Amino acid sequence: MAILAQLIDDVVVNRVEIDRPEITLGRHPDNDVEISEASVSSRHARLIREPNAAISSIIDIYIEDLDSTNGTFVNNQRVNGRCKLHNNDLIRIAWNHFKFVDDSESTLEQTVFSIDTD
């Protein structure tokens, strides 16, 4: 199961299982993940789960910025539109830090091998 771990000084202070098709993040209390900080937009970003286009048994997870004022960043790159997340990606929402952890992706990476077609 994939999780989003909220970090303060590199210590996990909150964990959210990404177990629904969509999880919203923002300052407003109606969000699935409420971030009570003025630099966070009321509806800042969302996580989206959807089946992989090539392998239906794999679930891909994306983050999408919802036109926030201070931006959503993945590995220090600003997200324009949506961005596919990978195990251990670092996410910043305004000044709040998160780590995306997907053990299933890590396991899949270990089983991948290449076939030489020469």
DSSP file (Angstrom, degrees, kcal/mol; ACC not computed):
  #  RESIDUE AA STRUCTURE BP1 BP2  ACC     N-H-->O    O-->H-N    N-H-->O    O-->H-N    TCO  KAPPA ALPHA  PHI   PSI    X-CA   Y-CA   Z-CA
    1    1 A M              0   0    0      0, 0.0   102,-0.6     0, 0.0     2,-0.2   0.000 360.0 360.0 360.0 135.3    0.0    0.0    0.0
    2    2 A A  E     -A  102   0A   0     16,-0.4    16,-2.8   100,-0.2     2,-0.3  -0.568 360.0-171.6 -81.5 144.8    1.3    3.4   -0.9
    3    3 A I  E     -AB 101  17A   0     98,-2.8    98,-2.6    14,-0.2     2,-0.5  -0.942  23.8-139.3-134.1 157.9    1.5    6.1    1.8
    4    4 A L  E     -AB 100  16A   0     12,-2.4    12,-2.2    -2,-0.3     2,-0.6  -0.984  23.7-160.3-113.7 118.1    2.2    9.8    2.1
    5    5 A A  E     -AB  99  15A   0     94,-2.9    94,-2.4    -2,-0.5     2,-0.4  -0.887   8.9-142.6-105.2 120.9    4.3   10.5    5.1
    6    6 A Q  E     -AB  98  14A   0      8,-3.0     7,-2.8    -2,-0.6     8,-1.0  -0.678  21.9-156.5 -81.9 133.0    4.4   14.1    6.4
    7    7 A L  E     -AB  97  12A   0     90,-2.9    90,-0.7    -2,-0.4     2,-0.4  -0.893  20.9-177.4-115.8 139.2    7.8   15.1    7.7
    8    8 A I  E >  S- B   0  11A   0      3,-2.2     3,-1.3    -2,-0.4    88,-0.0  -0.971  88.3 -14.8-129.1 118.7    9.0   17.7   10.2
    9    9 A D  T 3  S-     0   0    0     -2,-0.4     3,-0.1     1,-0.3    -1,-0.1   0.896 128.9 -57.2  53.1  43.1   12.7   17.9   10.5
   10   10 A D  T 3  S+     0   0    0      1,-0.2     2,-0.5    87,-0.0    -1,-0.3   0.649 113.5 120.0  64.0  18.9   12.9   14.5    8.7
   11   11 A V  E <   -B    8   0A   0     -3,-1.3    -3,-2.2     0, 0.0     2,-0.4  -0.955  69.3-119.5-113.1 131.9   10.7   12.8   11.3
   12   12 A V  E     +B    7   0A   0     -2,-0.5    -5,-0.2    -5,-0.2     3,-0.1  -0.559  38.7 165.7 -71.2 121.4    7.4   11.3   10.2
   13   13 A V  E     +     0   0A   0     -7,-2.8     2,-0.3    -2,-0.4    -1,-0.2   0.540  65.8  18.3-112.1 -13.2    4.6   13.0   12.1
   14   14 A N  E     -B    6   0A   0     -8,-1.0    -8,-3.0     2,-0.0     2,-0.4  -0.971  60.3-160.0-158.2 141.6    1.6   11.8   10.1
   15   15 A R  E     -B    5   0A   0     -2,-0.3     2,-0.5   -10,-0.2   -10,-0.2  -0.991   4.7-168.8-127.9 134.6    1.0    9.0    7.6
   16   16 A V  E     -B    4   0A   0    -12,-2.2   -12,-2.4    -2,-0.4     2,-0.3  -0.981  17.6-138.6-124.0 120.3   -1.9    8.8    5.1
   17   17 A E  E     -B    3   0A   0     -2,-0.5     2,-1.4   -14,-0.2   -14,-0.2  -0.598  12.6-139.0 -74.1 134.5   -2.7    5.6    3.2
   18   18 A I        +     0   0    0    -16,-2.8   -16,-0.4    -2,-0.3    -1,-0.1  -0.706  54.9 135.2 -95.2  84.6   -3.4    6.3   -0.4
   19   19 A D        +     0   0    0     -2,-1.4    -1,-0.2   -18,-0.1   -16,-0.0   0.227  48.5  69.1-120.6  10.8   -6.3    3.9   -0.6
   20   20 A R  S    S-     0   0    0     -3,-0.1    29,-0.2     1,-0.1     3,-0.1  -0.860  88.0-108.2-126.7 162.9   -8.9    5.9   -2.5
   21   21 A P  S    S+     0   0    0      0, 0.0    28,-2.4     0, 0.0     2,-0.3   0.814 104.1  17.9 -60.7 -29.5   -9.2    7.1   -6.1
   22   22 A E  E     -F   48   0B   0     26,-0.2     2,-0.4     2,-0.0    26,-0.2  -0.994  59.1-175.5-147.5 137.0   -8.6   10.7   -5.0
   23   23 A I  E     -F   47   0B   0     24,-2.1    24,-3.1    -2,-0.3     2,-0.3  -0.994  17.8-150.0-131.4 124.6   -7.2   12.4   -1.9
   24   24 A T  E     -F   46   0B   0     -2,-0.4     9,-2.3    22,-0.2     8,-0.4  -0.696   7.0-162.6 -97.9 149.0   -7.2   16.1   -1.5
   25   25 A L  E     +Fg  45  33B   0     20,-3.0    20,-2.1    -2,-0.3    19,-1.4  -0.991  33.1 101.8-129.0 135.9   -4.7   18.2    0.4
   26   26 A G  E    S- g   0  34B   0      7,-2.1     9,-2.5    -2,-0.4    16,-0.2  -0.978  74.0 -79.6 171.5-178.3   -5.1   21.8    1.5
   27   27 A R  S    S+     0   0    0     14,-2.3    15,-0.2    -2,-0.3    16,-0.1   0.765  92.6  93.7 -77.9 -28.2   -5.9   24.3    4.2
   28   28 A H  S >  S-     0   0    0     14,-1.5     3,-1.8    13,-0.2    -2,-0.1  -0.423  80.0-127.7 -70.3 140.2   -9.7   23.9    4.2
   29   29 A P  T 3  S+     0   0    0      0, 0.0    -1,-0.1     0, 0.0     5,-0.1   0.670 103.1  71.8 -63.4 -16.4  -11.1   21.4    6.7
   30   30 A D  T 3  S+     0   0    0      3,-0.1    -6,-0.1     2,-0.0     2,-0.1   0.607  78.1 100.8 -74.5 -10.4  -13.1   19.6    3.9
   31   31 A N  S <  S-     0   0    0     -3,-1.8     3,-0.2    11,-0.1    -6,-0.1  -0.365  80.6-127.0 -71.8 154.4   -9.8   18.2    2.5
   32   32 A D  S    S+     0   0    0     -8,-0.4     2,-0.5     1,-0.3    -7,-0.2   0.868 107.8  34.7 -66.4 -36.7   -8.8   14.6    3.2
   33   33 A V  E    S-g   25   0B   0     -9,-2.3    -7,-2.1     2,-0.0     2,-0.5  -0.945  83.8-158.7-120.5 107.6   -5.4   16.0    4.5
   34   34 A E  E     -g   26   0B   0     -2,-0.5     2,-0.6    -3,-0.2    -7,-0.2  -0.753   6.0-168.9 -90.1 127.7   -5.8   19.3    6.2
   35   35 A I        -     0   0    0     -9,-2.5     2,-2.0    -2,-0.5     5,-0.2  -0.914  10.5-154.6-117.2 101.6   -2.6   21.4    6.4
   36   36 A S        +     0   0    0     -2,-0.6     2,-0.3     3,-0.1    -9,-0.1  -0.501  51.1 114.0 -82.1  77.0   -3.3   24.3    8.7
   37   37 A E    >   -     0   0    0     -2,-2.0     3,-1.8     3,-0.1    -2,-0.1  -0.990  67.6-130.4-147.3 138.5   -0.8   26.8    7.4
   38   38 A A  T 3  S+     0   0    0     -2,-0.3    -1,-0.1     1,-0.3   -11,-0.1   0.754 105.5  61.4 -62.1 -26.5   -1.4   30.2    5.7
   39   39 A S  T 3  S+     0   0    0     54,-0.1     2,-0.4     2,-0.1    31,-0.4   0.566  89.4  85.9 -78.3  -7.0    1.0   29.4    2.9
   40   40 A V  S <  S-     0   0    0     -3,-1.8    -3,-0.1    -5,-0.2   -14,-0.1  -0.805  82.1-124.5 -96.2 132.1   -1.2   26.4    1.8
   41   41 A S    >   -     0   0    0     -2,-0.4   -14,-2.3     1,-0.1     3,-0.6  -0.326  25.5-110.2 -70.6 158.1   -4.1   27.1   -0.5
   42   42 A S  T 3  S+     0   0    0      1,-0.3   -14,-1.5   -16,-0.2     2,-0.4   0.896 118.4  19.5 -60.0 -41.0   -7.6   26.0    0.6
   43   43 A R  T 3  S+     0   0    0    -17,-0.2    -1,-0.3    23,-0.2   -17,-0.2  -0.855  85.0 159.1-124.1  93.1   -7.6   23.3   -2.1
   44   44 A H    <   -     0   0    0    -19,-1.4    22,-3.0    -3,-0.6    24,-0.4   0.929  53.9 -20.9 -87.7 -50.9   -3.9   23.0   -2.9
   45   45 A A  E     -FH  25  65B   0    -20,-2.1   -20,-3.0    20,-0.3     2,-0.3  -0.937  51.2-144.9-153.7 169.4   -3.2   19.6   -4.5
   46   46 A R  E     -FH  24  64B   0     18,-2.0    18,-2.6    -2,-0.3     2,-0.4  -0.997  11.7-135.7-144.9 151.2   -4.7   16.1   -4.9
   47   47 A L  E     -FH  23  63B   0    -24,-3.1   -24,-2.1    -2,-0.3     2,-0.4  -0.867  22.7-161.0-100.9 138.4   -3.4   12.6   -5.2
   48   48 A I  E     -FH  22  62B   0     14,-2.6    14,-2.5    -2,-0.4     2,-0.5  -0.984   5.3-159.1-126.2 128.1   -4.9   10.4   -7.9
   49   49 A R  E     + H   0  61B   0    -28,-2.4    12,-0.2    -2,-0.4    10,-0.0  -0.899  24.8 155.2-102.9 132.5   -4.9    6.6   -8.1
   50   50 A E  E     - H   0  60B   0     10,-2.4    10,-3.0    -2,-0.5     3,-0.1  -0.989  45.8 -91.5-154.0 152.4   -5.5    4.9  -11.4
   51   51 A P  E     - H   0  59B   0      0, 0.0     8,-0.2     0, 0.0     5,-0.1  -0.298  49.7-102.2 -62.1 144.2   -4.6    1.6  -13.2
   52   52 A N        -     0   0    0      6,-3.0     6,-0.1     3,-0.6     7,-0.0  -0.428  24.9-131.1 -64.0 139.2   -1.4    1.6  -15.2
   53   53 A A  S    S+     0   0    0      1,-0.2     3,-0.2    -2,-0.1    -1,-0.1   0.807 103.3  33.2 -65.1 -30.5   -2.1    1.8  -18.9
   54   54 A A  S    S+     0   0    0      1,-0.3     2,-0.5     2,-0.0    -1,-0.2   0.820 125.6  35.0 -96.5 -35.5    0.2   -1.1  -19.8
   55   55 A I    >   -     0   0    0      1,-0.1     3,-2.0     3,-0.1    -3,-0.6  -0.919  65.0-162.9-126.8 104.1   -0.2   -3.5  -16.8
   56   56 A S  T 3  S+     0   0    0     -2,-0.5    -1,-0.1     1,-0.3    -4,-0.1   0.704  87.0  62.3 -64.5 -21.1   -3.7   -3.4  -15.3
   57   57 A S  T 3  S+     0   0    0     -6,-0.1     2,-0.4     2,-0.0    -1,-0.3   0.577  91.2  82.7 -80.8  -7.5   -2.6   -5.0  -12.0
   58   58 A I    <   -     0   0    0     -3,-2.0    -6,-3.0    -6,-0.1     2,-0.5  -0.804  69.3-149.7 -98.3 136.7   -0.3   -2.0  -11.3
   59   59 A I  E     -H   51   0B   0     -2,-0.4     2,-0.3    -8,-0.2    -2,-0.0  -0.928   9.0-155.5-106.3 124.8   -1.7    1.1   -9.7
   60   60 A D  E     -H   50   0B   0    -10,-3.0   -10,-2.4    -2,-0.5     2,-0.4  -0.745   4.9-152.9 -95.0 146.8   -0.1    4.4  -10.6
   61   61 A I  E     -H   49   0B   0     24,-0.4    24,-3.3    -2,-0.3     2,-0.3  -0.984  12.9-174.7-124.6 131.5   -0.3    7.4   -8.3
   62   62 A Y  E     -HI  48  84B   0    -14,-2.5   -14,-2.6    -2,-0.4     2,-0.4  -0.843  16.4-144.1-119.5 154.4   -0.1   11.0   -9.5
   63   63 A I  E     -HI  47  83B   0     20,-2.6    20,-2.6    -2,-0.3     2,-0.4  -0.972  17.1-167.2-116.4 140.3    0.0   14.3   -7.7
   64   64 A E  E     -HI  46  82B   0    -18,-2.6   -18,-2.0    -2,-0.4     2,-0.3  -0.992  17.4-135.2-129.7 128.5   -1.8   17.3   -9.3
   65   65 A D  E     -H   45   0B   0     16,-1.7     2,-0.4    -2,-0.4   -20,-0.3  -0.667  11.9-147.8 -79.1 136.4   -1.4   20.9   -8.3
   66   66 A L        -     0   0    0    -22,-3.0   -23,-0.2    -2,-0.3   -21,-0.1  -0.359  60.3 -77.2-103.9  51.9   -4.8   22.6   -8.1
   67   67 A D  S    S-     0   0    0     -2,-0.4   -22,-0.1     1,-0.1   -24,-0.1   0.886  74.8-178.5  57.0  43.0   -3.6   26.1   -9.1
   68   68 A S        -     0   0    0    -24,-0.4    -1,-0.1     1,-0.1     4,-0.1  -0.260  33.5-126.8 -70.0 159.3   -2.2   26.8   -5.7
   69   69 A T  S    S+     0   0    0      1,-0.2    -1,-0.1     2,-0.1   -29,-0.1   0.919 105.7  31.4 -72.6 -45.4   -0.5   30.1   -4.8
   70   70 A N  S    S-     0   0    0    -31,-0.4    24,-0.2     1,-0.2    -1,-0.2   0.387 109.3-125.5-102.2   3.0    2.8   28.7   -3.5
   71   71 A G        -     0   0    0     22,-0.1    23,-1.8   -27,-0.1     2,-0.4   0.209   6.6 -99.6  84.4 161.2    3.0   25.6   -5.7
   72   72 A T  E     -C   93   0A   0      7,-0.4     7,-3.2    21,-0.2     2,-0.4  -0.983  37.3-165.3-121.2 134.0    3.5   21.9   -5.3
   73   73 A F  E     -CD  92  78A   0     19,-2.7    19,-2.7    -2,-0.4     2,-0.5  -0.957  14.4-163.7-127.7 140.3    6.9   20.4   -5.9
   74   74 A V  E >  S-CD  91  77A   0      3,-2.6     3,-1.7    -2,-0.4    17,-0.2  -0.989  86.7 -15.3-121.3 120.3    8.2   16.9   -6.4
   75   75 A N  T 3  S-     0   0    0     15,-3.5    -1,-0.1    -2,-0.5    16,-0.1   0.895 129.6 -55.4  51.0  44.2   12.0   16.4   -5.9
   76   76 A N  T 3  S+     0   0    0     14,-0.3     2,-0.5     1,-0.2    -1,-0.3   0.566 113.9 118.6  67.1  13.3   12.3   20.2   -6.0
   77   77 A Q  E <   -D   74   0A   0     -3,-1.7    -3,-2.6     0, 0.0    -1,-0.2  -0.941  69.4-118.1-108.0 127.6   10.6   20.5   -9.4
   78   78 A R  E     -D   73   0A   0     -2,-0.5     2,-0.6    -5,-0.2    -5,-0.3  -0.401  25.9-126.8 -65.7 135.6    7.4   22.5   -9.6
   79   79 A V        -     0   0    0     -7,-3.2     2,-0.6    -2,-0.1    -7,-0.4  -0.743  24.1-173.5 -86.0 121.5    4.4   20.4  -10.7
   80   80 A N  S    S-     0   0    0     -2,-0.6     2,-0.6     2,-0.2    -2,-0.0  -0.966  72.5 -24.5-113.1 113.1    2.5   21.9  -13.6
   81   81 A G  S    S-     0   0    0     -2,-0.6   -16,-1.7   -16,-0.2     2,-0.3  -0.785 122.1 -24.9  84.3-121.7   -0.6   19.8  -14.2
   82   82 A R  E     -I   64   0B   0     -2,-0.6     2,-0.4   -18,-0.2   -18,-0.2  -0.914  53.8-158.7-130.6 159.7    0.1   16.4  -12.7
   83   83 A C  E     -I   63   0B   0    -20,-2.6   -20,-2.6    -2,-0.3     2,-0.3  -0.999  22.9-120.1-139.2 132.1    3.2   14.3  -12.0
   84   84 A K  E     -I   62   0B   0     -2,-0.4     2,-0.3   -22,-0.2   -22,-0.3  -0.546  32.4-135.8 -72.0 134.5    3.5   10.5  -11.6
   85   85 A L        -     0   0    0    -24,-3.3   -24,-0.4    -2,-0.3     2,-0.3  -0.680  17.9-165.2 -94.3 147.4    5.0    9.6   -8.2
   86   86 A H    >   -     0   0    0     -2,-0.3     3,-2.2   -26,-0.1    14,-0.2  -0.915  40.6 -71.7-127.6 155.0    7.7    7.1   -7.6
   87   87 A N  T 3  S+     0   0    0     -2,-0.3    14,-0.2     1,-0.3    -1,-0.1  -0.149 118.5  11.6 -48.0 132.1    8.8    5.4   -4.4
   88   88 A N  T 3  S+     0   0    0     12,-2.5    -1,-0.3     1,-0.2    13,-0.2   0.547  85.0 156.5  73.7  12.1   10.8    7.8   -2.1
   89   89 A D    <   -     0   0    0     -3,-2.2    11,-2.7    11,-0.4     2,-0.5  -0.420  39.1-133.0 -62.6 142.9    9.8   11.0   -4.0
   90   90 A L  E     - E   0  99A   0      9,-0.2   -15,-3.5    -2,-0.1     2,-0.4  -0.889  22.8-164.8-101.5 128.9   10.0   14.1   -1.8
   91   91 A I  E     -CE  74  98A   0      7,-2.7     7,-2.8    -2,-0.5     2,-0.5  -0.909   7.6-165.4-117.5 138.0    7.0   16.3   -2.1
   92   92 A R  E     -CE  73  97A   0    -19,-2.7   -19,-2.7    -2,-0.4     2,-0.6  -0.989   4.3-171.2-125.3 125.5    6.7   19.9   -0.9
   93   93 A I  E >  S-CE  72  96A   0      3,-2.6     3,-2.4    -2,-0.5     2,-0.5  -0.945  74.2 -51.3-114.6 106.8    3.3   21.7   -0.5
   94   94 A A  T 3  S-     0   0    0    -23,-1.8   -54,-0.1    -2,-0.6   -21,-0.0  -0.539 125.2 -24.0  56.4-112.7    4.1   25.3    0.1
   95   95 A W  T 3  S+     0   0    0     -2,-0.5     2,-0.4    -3,-0.1    -1,-0.3   0.204 116.2 105.7-109.9  15.9    6.6   24.8    3.0
   96   96 A N  E <   - E   0  93A   0     -3,-2.4    -3,-2.6   -59,-0.0     2,-0.4  -0.807  58.7-145.9-101.0 135.5    5.4   21.4    4.2
   97   97 A H  E     +AE   7  92A   0    -90,-0.7   -90,-2.9    -2,-0.4     2,-0.3  -0.811  19.9 172.1-108.7 140.6    7.4   18.3    3.4
   98   98 A F  E     -AE   6  91A   0     -7,-2.8    -7,-2.7    -2,-0.4     2,-0.4  -0.948  21.0-144.4-138.4 156.8    6.2   14.8    2.6
   99   99 A K  E     -AE   5  90A   0    -94,-2.4   -94,-2.9    -2,-0.3     2,-0.5  -0.996  14.0-141.8-124.1 131.7    7.7   11.6    1.4
  100  100 A F  E     -A    4   0A   0    -11,-2.7   -12,-2.5    -2,-0.4     2,-0.5  -0.816  20.7-172.5 -91.6 124.9    5.8    9.2   -1.0
  101  101 A V  E     +A    3   0A   0    -98,-2.6   -98,-2.8    -2,-0.5     2,-0.4  -0.977  13.0 170.5-123.7 122.3    6.4    5.6   -0.1
  102  102 A D  E >>  -A    2   0A   0     -2,-0.5     4,-1.7  -100,-0.2     3,-0.5  -0.832   8.5-177.2-132.9  94.1    5.2    2.8   -2.3
  103  103 A D  H 3> S+     0   0    0   -102,-0.6     4,-2.3    -2,-0.4     5,-0.2   0.814  83.7  59.9 -61.8 -31.7    6.6   -0.6   -1.2
  104  104 A S  H 3> S+     0   0    0      1,-0.2     4,-2.2     2,-0.2    -1,-0.2   0.879 105.1  48.7 -66.7 -35.8    4.9   -2.4   -4.2
  105  105 A E  H <> S+     0   0    0     -3,-0.5     4,-2.5     2,-0.2    -1,-0.2   0.896 109.9  52.2 -68.2 -38.9    6.8   -0.2   -6.6
  106  106 A S  H  X S+     0   0    0     -4,-1.7     4,-1.3     2,-0.2    -2,-0.2   0.914 110.9  47.2 -61.4 -43.5   10.0   -1.0   -4.8
  107  107 A T  H  X S+     0   0    0     -4,-2.3     4,-0.9     1,-0.2    -2,-0.2   0.907 111.6  50.9 -64.3 -42.6    9.3   -4.7   -5.0
  108  108 A L  H >X S+     0   0    0     -4,-2.2     3,-0.9     1,-0.2     4,-0.7   0.901 105.9  55.5 -62.5 -41.4    8.5   -4.4   -8.7
  109  109 A E  H >< S+     0   0    0     -4,-2.5     3,-0.6     1,-0.3    -1,-0.2   0.849 103.9  55.4 -60.0 -34.2   11.7   -2.6   -9.4
  110  110 A Q  H 3< S+     0   0    0     -4,-1.3    -1,-0.3     1,-0.2    -2,-0.2   0.757 108.7  47.4 -71.6 -23.3   13.7   -5.4   -7.9
  111  111 A T  H << S+     0   0    0     -3,-0.9    -1,-0.2    -4,-0.9     2,-0.2   0.510  86.1 108.8 -96.5  -5.0   12.1   -8.0  -10.2
  112  112 A V    <<  +     0   0    0     -4,-0.7     2,-0.3    -3,-0.6    -3,-0.0  -0.502  41.4 169.6 -74.2 138.0   12.6   -6.0  -13.5
  113  113 A F        -     0   0    0     -2,-0.2     2,-0.3     2,-0.0    -2,-0.0  -0.968  27.2-122.8-142.3 159.2   15.2   -7.3  -15.8
  114  114 A S        -     0   0    0     -2,-0.3     2,-0.5     2,-0.0    -2,-0.0  -0.769  13.7-141.5-106.1 151.2   16.1   -6.5  -19.4
  115  115 A I        -     0   0    0     -2,-0.3     2,-0.6     2,-0.0    -2,-0.0  -0.944  15.0-134.6-111.9 125.2   16.2   -8.8  -22.4
  116  116 A D        -     0   0    0     -2,-0.5    -2,-0.0     1,-0.1     0, 0.0  -0.684  17.6-171.7 -79.6 121.2   18.9   -8.5  -24.9
  117  117 A T              0   0    0     -2,-0.6    -1,-0.1     1,-0.2    -2,-0.0   0.287 360.0 360.0 -98.9   9.8   17.4   -8.6  -28.4
  118  118 A D              0   0    0      0, 0.0    -1,-0.2     0, 0.0    -2,-0.0   0.484 360.0 360.0 -77.4 360.0   20.7   -8.7  -30.3
